[in-house]
């Protein structure tokens, strides 16, 4: 999967973003889960992808994180005092 997207031995940020978007839509998962799954399937160190994830995907991950935090805050019980 990754091999087809590599150009001159390096994975391009744009190509990786397309792969992540396709994975998210196909598997109905979060962007972070998609990146982790792709790295696991391709046996790629997650740390090595830091420079490949573009701003658009980073923003989507931050948005998902914010939404999850808001949901968790809403699920907390009311304080007793």
N, C-alpha and C positions, 0 to 999 in steps of 0.2 A: 504494500500500500504506500508506504513512505518513499520507497525507491522510485516510484513513478513521478513523484512530486519534487524530487531533488533535482537541482540544476547545478551542474559542475561539482557534484559531491556535497553541496550544501543545501539544506532545506530552506526554501524561501519563506519568509514570514507570510506573504499573501497566500501561498499554496497551503501552508499549515492551517491558516484561518479557514480556508475553504473546507479542508478536511475536518476540522473541528465542527464547523457549522453543519456539515453533512451528518456527522456522527450524532450531534445533539438532536437533529430532526429525526433521524432514523431510530435512535434508541430512547428518545424522549427523556433525556437526562440533562443534568446541569452542565454548564461549560467546563467547570473544574473537573467534574466526573469524566467528561469526554476526554479532556487532556490526559488525565491519569490513566484512563483505559487505553487510549491510543499508545501511550508510552509503555504500558505493561504489555500490550499485544505485540508491539514492535521491539520490545526489549531495549528501550531507550531510557537512560537516566533522566528523571524528571528535572533535575537541576540543569541539565544541558539544554532544556527547552526555554529557559528564561529569556534568551535573546530572540527567540523565534515567535513568541506570542506577541501579536501586534496590539496596538492601543485599543482597537475596537473590541477585541476579545477580552482584554483586561477590564474595560469598562463594563462589559456584560457580566463578568465574574463579580465585580464590585457591586453591581446592581443586584445580582442574585444574593450576594452576602447580606446586603442591606435589607432585602425583602425577608430573608430567613431570620435575621435579628429582630425585625419588627414582629414577625409571627411569634417568635419565642417570647418576646416581651408581652404580647397580647395573651399568651397562654399562661402567664404567671398568675397565681391566685392573688386575690386582694390581700393587702396587709391586714393582719389581725388587730394592730394597734394604730 
